[in-house]
Amino acid sequence: MIQVKRVYDPPGKRDGRRFLVDRLWPRGMAKDSLKVDGWLKEVAPSHELRRWFAHDPARWKEFLRRYAEELDGKPDTWAPLLLAAGKGPVTLLFAAKNEQANNAVALKIYLESHVK
């Protein structure tokens, strides 16, 4: 099971392994206070794509397409997440305010399309 959660929400018993999937460290979060099993910044969208998207809901569908294209070219960055999800729950952590249209949600959609 793969789920998404804001980094500002407290860890839960059902989170399983927790991975920060943002390229930038979340504002206001001390590194020792965020309970994560890994920070996978290389799986995050490129700086160019992130800037282009700018969390604009009108660009969401195109963002999904472009981000999937980026991910297709770097399976070594997301394959460990699929392996972890095969062993138990995985939570993808993100800092964006928009909880429906962000890179963690897009990554979850992408990963779920690659589950065998």
N, C-alpha and C positions, 0 to 999 in steps of 0.2 A: 504494500500500500504506500502510495506517495501522496503527501499532503503539503500544503503551503501554509505559512504563518508569518506574521510580522515579527521582526526581531524584538519589538517593544512589548509584545505579549509574553506573559510568563511561560516558562517551559511547562509542559503537561506530561502526565504519566504515559499517554498514548503517542507521544512524539516519536519515540524510537530514536534512531540516529538523526542528529540535527546538523544540517550543512548550510552555511551562509553562501548564497549564490549570487551576490552582488559584487561588482567589480570594485566598488568603493566601500570602505568601512562605514557603518551607520553612524550618523551624527549623534553625539551625546552618549555613545555606548563605550564603556571601558572594556578593553579586550578581556580582562579577567572576569568581567561580570556576565558576559554573554556565553551561555552554555552551548558550545558547538563542538561537533566531532571533526569539523574541518571547514576551512574557508576556501571554496572553489572559485576563485575570481576568474580563472581562465574559461570557465563554462558560461560566464556572463556575456551579454552582448558586447560587441566592440564599442569603443568610445564613439565612433561615428554613428553607429546604429542607435545607440542610447541617446545621443544628442538629437538625431533626426526624429526619433519617436517622441521624446519630451513628454511622455505620458499623456499624449493627445488621443482620446478615445476614437476620434475619427481615423486615426492611423493604425488602430489595433490589428485589423486583418492583414494589412500589408506588413506590419511589424512581425506578426506570427510567421509569415512567409519568409521574410528576410532573415529572421533569427533562425528558423529551421535550416535555411540554406547555410548559414554560418556553422551551425551545429553539425550539419552533414560533413563538413570539412574537418572537424576535429572530434572524432568519436572517442579519443583517449581522454577527453575532458569530462564526458558524461557517462561513459561506460561504468566507472566505479559506482555511480549512483544507482544504476540498474542492478549491479551486483548486490549492493547493500539492500535495495528494495526486495530482492529475491530472498533475503534472509530475515526480513522483518520490516516494521514501519520505518519510513524515511520522511523527514520534514525538511522542506526547502524553505529557508529563511530569507526574507527580503525586507527592505526598509521603506519602500514606496508607500505613499498614502493611499493610492488607489489599490484596493484589495482584489479587484476583478481583472484589471488590465495592467500587468507588470511582468517583468522577466521571469519571475518564479512560476507564475501561472502558465506562461508560455512554455517554460522548460518542462513543467509537469505534463502538459498536453503532448509535447514532443516525446518525452520519455515513455508515456503510456502508449504512444503509437508504435514504440519499439519493443514492447513487452511481448514475449513469445508465448 
